[in-house]
Amino acid sequence: MKDEEIEKNKMDHIARPLFDDLDVRNHQPSIEDRPEVFQDTSYFIKLEEKNEEKYQEVMEALETVLDPELGIDIVNLGLIYDVLTDDDYNVFVRMTLTTPFCPLSDHIIEMVEEALEKVDGLSETGIELTFEPAWHPEMLSRVARIALGFAKP
């Protein structure tokens, strides 16, 4: 066996049990377990279309949520896919993480919930964690690209 193969087998032996114990589905309730108002979001519209000012407030609140490993906010990382609302300002955030195996996913979701609670005028809030489409570096904002050294100021 080549040295490269031996090293790969060692890494698989170490990493595989870690990944097998992770269950990303634990980070979001099934549709049936969501609060009733979020069980059917098909009629929700983009918050920015309903109220641009409220949308900006929500996005500013979400910008206070920093990825603990990267130190960059989740908006500039491109982790927020949609901010939806109904007529009563029940706000539903569809977001992702940079990897399904993020060890801090529960903490990040908790910080998002806390940030949304601080926005006046929202009824209930819900979060859906999705990995479709998968996050990729092209989703980074210019600010994040500069902070991570992918672009020049």
Contact map, one row per residue, 1 for C-alpha under 8 A:
111011000000000000000000000000000000000000000000000000000000000000000000000000000000000000000000000000000000000000000000000000000000000000000000000000000
111111000000000000000000000000000000000000000000000000000000000000000000000000000000000000000000000000000000000000000000000000000000000000000000000000000
111111100000000000000000000000000000000000000000000000000000000000000000000000000000000000000000000000000000000000000000000000000000000000000000000000000
011111110000000000000000000000000000000000000000000000000000000000000000000000000000000000000000000000000000000000000000000000000000000000000000000000000
111111111000000000000000000000000000000000000000000000000000000000000000000000000000000000000000000000000000000000000000000000000000000000000000000000000
111111111100000000000000000000000000000000000000000000000000000000000000000000000000000000000000000000000000000000000000000000000000000000000000000000000
001111111110000000000000000000000000000000000000000000000000000000000000000000000000000000000000000000000000000000000000000000000000000000000000000000000
000111111111000000000000000000000000000000000000000000000000000000000000000000000000000000000000000000000000000000000000000000000000000000000000000000000
000011111111100000000000000000000000000000000000000000000000000000000000000000000000000000000000000000000000000000000000000000000000000000000000000000000
000001111111110000000000000000000000000000000000000000000000000000000000000000000000000000000000000000000000000000000000000000000000000000000000000000000
000000111111111000000000000000000000000000000000000000000000000000000000000000000000000000000000000000000000000000000000000000000000000000000000000000000
000000011111111100000000000000000000000000000000000000000000000000000000000000000000000000000000000000000000000000000000000000000000000000000000000000000
000000001111111110000000000000000000000000000000000000000000000000000000000000000000000000000000000000000000000000000000000000000000000000000000000000000
000000000111111111000000000000000000000000000000000000000000000000000000000000000000000000000000000000000000000000000000000000000000000000000000000000000
000000000011111111100000000000000000000000000000000000000000000000000000000000000000000000000000000000000000000000000000000000000000000000000000000000000
000000000001111111110000000000000000000000000000000000000000000000000000000000000000000000000000000000000000000000000000000000000000000000000000000000000
000000000000111111111000000000000000000000000000000000000000000000000000000000000000000000000000000000000000000000000000000000000000000000000000000000000
000000000000011111111100000000000000000000000000000000000000000000000000000000000000000000000000000000000000000000000000000000000000000000000000000000000
000000000000001111111100000000000000000000000000000000000000000000000000000000000000000000000000000010000000000000000000000000000000000000000000000000000
000000000000000111111110000000000000000000000000000000000000000000000000000000000000000000000000000000000000000000000000000000000000000000000000000000000
000000000000000011111110000000000000000000000000000000000000000000000000000000000000000000000000000000000000000000000000000000000000000000000000000000000
000000000000000001111111000000000000000000000000000000000000000000000000000000000000000000000000000010000000000000000000000000000000000000000000000000000
000000000000000000011111111000000000000000000000000000000000000000000000000000000000000000000000000000000000000000000000000000000000000000000000000000000
000000000000000000000111111100000000000000000000000000000000000000000000000000000000000000000000000110000000000000000000000000000000000000000000000000000
000000000000000000000011111110000000000000000000000000000000000000000000000000000000000000000000000000000000000000000000000000000000000000000000000000000
000000000000000000000011111110000000000000000000000000000000000000000000000000000000000000000000000000000000000000000000000000000000000000000000000000000
000000000000000000000011111110000000000000000000000000000000000000000000000000000000000000000000000000001100000000000000000000001000000000000000000000000
000000000000000000000001111111000000000000000000000000000000000000000000000000000000000000000000000000000000000000000000000000111000000000000000000000000
000000000000000000000000111111111100000000000000000000000000000000000000000000000000000000000000000000000000000000000000000000000000000000000000000000000
000000000000000000000000000111111100000000000000000000000000000000000000000000000000000000000000000000000000000000000000000000000000000000000000000000000
000000000000000000000000000011111100011000000000000000000000000000000000000000000000000000000000000000000000000000000000000000000000000000000000000000000
000000000000000000000000000011111100001000000000000000000000000000000000000000000000000000000000000000000000000000000000000000000000000000000000000000000
000000000000000000000000000011111110000000000000000000000000000000000000000000000000000000000000000000000000000000000000000000000000000000000000000000000
000000000000000000000000000011111111111000000000000000000000000000000000000000000000000000000000000000000000000000000000000001000000000000000000000000000
000000000000000000000000000000001111111000000000000000000000000000000000000000000000000000000000000000000000000000000000000000000000000000000000000000000
000000000000000000000000000000000111111100000000000000000000000000000000000000000000000000000000000000000000000000000000000000000000000000000000000000000
000000000000000000000000000000000111111110000000000000000000000000000000000000000000000001000000000000000000000000000000000000000000000000000000000000000
000000000000000000000000000000100111111110000000000000000000000000000000000000000000000000010000000000000000000000000000000001000000000000000000000000000
000000000000000000000000000000110111111110000000000000000000000000000000000000000000000000000000000000000000000000000000000000000000000000000000000000000
000000000000000000000000000000000001111111100000000000000000000000000000000000000000000000000000000000000000000000000000000000000000000000000000000000000
000000000000000000000000000000000000111111110000000000000000000000000000000000000000000000000000000000000000000000000000000000000000000000000000000000000
000000000000000000000000000000000000000111110000000000000000000000000000000000000000000000000000000000000000000000000000000000000000000000000000000000000
000000000000000000000000000000000000000111111000000000000000000000000000000000000000010000000000000000000000000000000000000000000000000000000000000000000
000000000000000000000000000000000000000011111100000000000000000000000000000000000001110000000000000000000000000000000000000000000000000000000000000000000
000000000000000000000000000000000000000000111110110000000000000000000000000000000001110000000000000000000000000000000000000000000000000000000000000000000
000000000000000000000000000000000000000000011111110000000000000000000000000000000111100000000000000000000000000000000000000000000000000000000000000000000
000000000000000000000000000000000000000000001111111101100000000000000000000000000011100000100000000000000000000000000000000000000000000000000000000000000
000000000000000000000000000000000000000000000111111111110000000000000000000000000010000000000000000000000000000000000000000000000000000000000000000000000
000000000000000000000000000000000000000000001111111100000000000000000000000000000000000000000000000000000000000000000000000000000000000000000000000000000
000000000000000000000000000000000000000000001111111100000000000000000000000000000000100000000000000000000000000000000000000000000000000000000000000000000
000000000000000000000000000000000000000000000011111111100000000000000000000000000000000000000000000000000000000000000000000000000000000000000000000000000
000000000000000000000000000000000000000000000011111111110000000000000000000000000000000000000000000000000000000000000000000000000000000000000000000000000
000000000000000000000000000000000000000000000001001111111000000000000000000000000000000000000000000000000000000000000000000000000000000000000000000000000
000000000000000000000000000000000000000000000011001111111100000000000000000000000000000000000000000000000000000000000000000000000000000000000000000000000
000000000000000000000000000000000000000000000011001111111110000000000000000000000010000000000000000000000000000000000000000000000000000000000000000000000
000000000000000000000000000000000000000000000001000111111111000000000000000000000000000000000000000000000000000000000000000000000000000000000000000000000
000000000000000000000000000000000000000000000000000011111111100000000000000000000000000000000000000000000000000000000010000000000000000000000000000000000
000000000000000000000000000000000000000000000000000001111111110000000000000000000000000000000000000000000000000000010010000000000000000000000000000000000
000000000000000000000000000000000000000000000000000000111111111000000000001000000000000000000000000000000000000000000000000000000000000000000000000000000
000000000000000000000000000000000000000000000000000000011111111100000000000000000000000000000000000000000000000000000000000000000000000000000000000000000
000000000000000000000000000000000000000000000000000000001111111110000000000000000000000000000000000000000000000000110110000000000000000000000000000000000
000000000000000000000000000000000000000000000000000000000111111110000000111000000000000000000000000000000000000100110000000000000000000000000000000000000
000000000000000000000000000000000000000000000000000000000011111111000000111100000000000000000000000000000000000000000000000000000000000000000000000000000
000000000000000000000000000000000000000000000000000000000001111111000000100000000000000000000000000000000000000000100000000000000000000000000000000000000
000000000000000000000000000000000000000000000000000000000000111111100000110000000000000000000000000000000001001100100000000000000000000000000000000000000
000000000000000000000000000000000000000000000000000000000000001111110111110000000000000000000000000000000000000000000000000000000000000000000000000000000
000000000000000000000000000000000000000000000000000000000000000011111111110000000000000000000000000000000001000000000000000000000000000000000000000000000
000000000000000000000000000000000000000000000000000000000000000001111111000000000000000000000000000000010000000000000000000000000000000000000000000000000
000000000000000000000000000000000000000000000000000000000000000000111110000000000000000000000000000000000000000000000000000000000000000000000000000000000
000000000000000000000000000000000000000000000000000000000000000001111111000000000000000000000000000000000000000000000000000000000000000000000000000000000
000000000000000000000000000000000000000000000000000000000000000001111111100000000000000000000000000000000000000000000000000000000000000000000000000000000
000000000000000000000000000000000000000000000000000000000000000001110111110110000000000000000000000000000000000000000000000000000000000000000001001000000
000000000000000000000000000000000000000000000000000000000000011111100011111110000000000000000000000000000000000000000000000000000000000000000000000000000
000000000000000000000000000000000000000000000000000000000000011011100001111111110000000000000000000000000000000000000000000000000000000000000000000000000
000000000000000000000000000000000000000000000000000000000010011000000000111111110000000000000000000000000000000000000000000000000000000000000000000000000
000000000000000000000000000000000000000000000000000000000000001000000001111111100000000000000000000000000000000000000000000000000000000000011111000000000
000000000000000000000000000000000000000000000000000000000000000000000001111111100000000000000000000000000000000000000000000000000000000000111001000000000
000000000000000000000000000000000000000000000000000000000000000000000000011111111000000000000000000000000000000000000000000000000000001000111000000000000
000000000000000000000000000000000000000000000000000000000000000000000000011111111000000000000011110000000000000000000000000000000000001000100000000000000
000000000000000000000000000000000000000000000000000000000000000000000000011001111110000000001111000000000000000000000000000000000000000000000000000000000
000000000000000000000000000000000000000000000000000000000000000000000000000001111110000000001111000000000000000000000000000000000000000000000000000000000
000000000000000000000000000000000000000000000100000000000000000000000000000000011111000000011110000000000000000000000000000000000000000000000000000000000
000000000000000000000000000000000000000000000111000000100000000000000000000000011111100000111100000000000000000000000000000000000000000000000000000000000
000000000000000000000000000000000000000000011110000000000000000000000000000000000111110000111000000000000000000000000000000000000000000000000000000000000
000000000000000000000000000000000000000000011110010000000000000000000000000000000011111111110000000000000000000000000000000000000000000000000000000000000
000000000000000000000000000000000000000000111000000000000000000000000000000000000001111111100000000000000000000000000000000000000000000000000000000000000
000000000000000000000000000000000000000000000000000000000000000000000000000000000000111111000000000000000000000000000000000000000000000000000000000000000
000000000000000000000000000000000000000000000000000000000000000000000000000000000000111111000000000000000000000000000000011000000000000000000000000000000
000000000000000000000000000000000000000000000000000000000000000000000000000000000000111111100000000000000000000000000000111100000000000000000000000000000
000000000000000000000000000000000000100000000000000000000000000000000000000000000000111111110000000000000000000000000000011111000000000000000000000000000
000000000000000000000000000000000000000000000010000000000000000000000000000000000011110011111000000000000000000000000000011111000000000000000000000000000
000000000000000000000000000000000000010000000000000000000000000000000000000000000111100001111100000000000000000000000000000011110000000000000000000000000
000000000000000000000000000000000000000000000000000000000000000000000000000000011111000000111110000000000000000000000000000011110000000000000000000000000
000000000000000000000000000000000000000000000000000000000000000000000000000000011110000000011111000000000000000000000000000000111100000000000000000000000
000000000000000000000000000000000000000000000000000000000000000000000000000000111100000000001111100000000000000000000000000000111100000000000000000000000
000000000000000000000000000000000000000000000000000000000000000000000000000000111000000000000111110000000000000000000000000000001110011000000000000000000
000000000000000000000000000000000000000000000000000000000000000000000000000000100000000000000011111101001000000000000000000000001010001000000000000000000
000000000000000000000000000000000000000000000000000000000000000000000000000000100000000000000001111101000000000000000000000000000000011100000000000000000
000000000000000000000000000000000000000000000000000000000000000000000000000000000000000000000000111111000000000000000000000000000000001000000000000000000
000000000000000000000001000000000000000000000000000000000000000000000000000000000000000000000000111111000000000000000000000000000010000000000000000000000
000000000000000000100101000000000000000000000000000000000000000000000000000000000000000000000000001111100000000000000000000000000000000000000000000000000
000000000000000000000000000000000000000000000000000000000000000000000000000000000000000000000000111111111000000000000000000000000000000000000000000000000
000000000000000000000000000000000000000000000000000000000000000000000000000000000000000000000000000011111100000000000000000000000000000000000000000000000
000000000000000000000000000000000000000000000000000000000000000000010000000000000000000000000000000001111111000000000000000000000000000000000000000000000
000000000000000000000000001000000000000000000000000000000000000000000000000000000000000000000000100001111111100000000000000000000000000000000000000000000
000000000000000000000000001000000000000000000000000000000000000000000000000000000000000000000000000000111111110000000000000000000000000000000000000000000
000000000000000000000000000000000000000000000000000000000000000000000000000000000000000000000000000000011111111000000000000000000000000000000000000000000
000000000000000000000000000000000000000000000000000000000000000010100000000000000000000000000000000000011111111100000000000000000000000000000000000000000
000000000000000000000000000000000000000000000000000000000000000000000000000000000000000000000000000000001111111110000000000000100000000000000000000000000
000000000000000000000000000000000000000000000000000000000000000000000000000000000000000000000000000000000111111111000000000000000000000000000000000000000
000000000000000000000000000000000000000000000000000000000000000010000000000000000000000000000000000000000011111111100000000000000000000000000000000000000
000000000000000000000000000000000000000000000000000000000000010010000000000000000000000000000000000000000001111111110000000000000000000000000000000000000
000000000000000000000000000000000000000000000000000000000000000000000000000000000000000000000000000000000000111111111000000011100000000000000000000000000
000000000000000000000000000000000000000000000000000000000000000000000000000000000000000000000000000000000000011111111100000000000000000000000000000000000
000000000000000000000000000000000000000000000000000000000000110110000000000000000000000000000000000000000000001111111110000000000000000000000000000000000
000000000000000000000000000000000000000000000000000000000100110000000000000000000000000000000000000000000000000111111110000010000000000000000000000000000
000000000000000000000000000000000000000000000000000000000000000000000000000000000000000000000000000000000000000011111111010010000000000000000000000000000
000000000000000000000000000000000000000000000000000000000000100000000000000000000000000000000000000000000000000001111111000000000000000000000000000000000
000000000000000000000000000000000000000000000000000000001100100000000000000000000000000000000000000000000000000000111111110000000000000000000000000000000
000000000000000000000000000000000000000000000000000000000000000000000000000000000000000000000000000000000000000000001111110000000000000000000000000000000
000000000000000000000000000000000000000000000000000000000000000000000000000000000000000010000000000000000000000000000011111000000000000000000000000000000
000000000000000000000000000000000000000000000000000000000000000000000000000000000000000111100000000000000000000000001011111110000000000000000000000000000
000000000000000000000000000000000000000000000000000000000000000000000000000000000000000111100000000000000000000000000000111110000000000000000000000000000
000000000000000000000000000000000000000000000000000000000000000000000000000000000000000011100000000000000000000000000000011111000000000000000000000000000
000000000000000000000000000000000000000000000000000000000000000000000000000000000000000001111000000000000000000010011000011111100000000000000000000000000
000000000000000000000000000000000100010000000000000000000000000000000000000000000000000001111000000000000000000010000000000111110000000000000000000000000
000000000000000000000000000100000000000000000000000000000000000000000000000000000000000000011110000000000000100010000000000011111000000000000000000000000
000000000000000000000000000100000000000000000000000000000000000000000000000000000000000000011110000000000000000000000000000001111100000000000000000000000
000000000000000000000000001100000000000000000000000000000000000000000000000000000000000000000111100000000000000000000000000000111110000000000000000000000
000000000000000000000000000000000000000000000000000000000000000000000000000000000000000000000111000000000000000000000000000000011111100000000000000000000
000000000000000000000000000000000000000000000000000000000000000000000000000000000000000000000001100100000000000000000000000000001111111000000000000000000
000000000000000000000000000000000000000000000000000000000000000000000000000000000000000000000000000000000000000000000000000000000111110000000000000000000
000000000000000000000000000000000000000000000000000000000000000000000000000000000000000000000000000000000000000000000000000000000111111000000000000000000
000000000000000000000000000000000000000000000000000000000000000000000000000000000000000000000001010000000000000000000000000000000011111100000000000000000
000000000000000000000000000000000000000000000000000000000000000000000000000001100000000000000001111000000000000000000000000000000010111110100000000000000
000000000000000000000000000000000000000000000000000000000000000000000000000000000000000000000000010000000000000000000000000000000000011111110000000000000
000000000000000000000000000000000000000000000000000000000000000000000000000000000000000000000000000000000000000000000000000000000000001111110000000000000
000000000000000000000000000000000000000000000000000000000000000000000000000000000000000000000000000000000000000000000000000000000000000111110000000000000
000000000000000000000000000000000000000000000000000000000000000000000000000011100000000000000000000000000000000000000000000000000000001111111000000000000
000000000000000000000000000000000000000000000000000000000000000000000000000111000000000000000000000000000000000000000000000000000000000111111111100000000
000000000000000000000000000000000000000000000000000000000000000000000000000111000000000000000000000000000000000000000000000000000000000000111111100000000
000000000000000000000000000000000000000000000000000000000000000000000000000100000000000000000000000000000000000000000000000000000000000000011111110000100
000000000000000000000000000000000000000000000000000000000000000000000000000100000000000000000000000000000000000000000000000000000000000000011111111000000
000000000000000000000000000000000000000000000000000000000000000000000001000110000000000000000000000000000000000000000000000000000000000000011111111100000
000000000000000000000000000000000000000000000000000000000000000000000000000000000000000000000000000000000000000000000000000000000000000000011111111111100
000000000000000000000000000000000000000000000000000000000000000000000000000000000000000000000000000000000000000000000000000000000000000000000111111111111
000000000000000000000000000000000000000000000000000000000000000000000001000000000000000000000000000000000000000000000000000000000000000000000011111111000
000000000000000000000000000000000000000000000000000000000000000000000000000000000000000000000000000000000000000000000000000000000000000000000001111111100
000000000000000000000000000000000000000000000000000000000000000000000000000000000000000000000000000000000000000000000000000000000000000000000000111111110
000000000000000000000000000000000000000000000000000000000000000000000000000000000000000000000000000000000000000000000000000000000000000000000000111111110
000000000000000000000000000000000000000000000000000000000000000000000000000000000000000000000000000000000000000000000000000000000000000000000100110111111
000000000000000000000000000000000000000000000000000000000000000000000000000000000000000000000000000000000000000000000000000000000000000000000000010011111
000000000000000000000000000000000000000000000000000000000000000000000000000000000000000000000000000000000000000000000000000000000000000000000000010000111
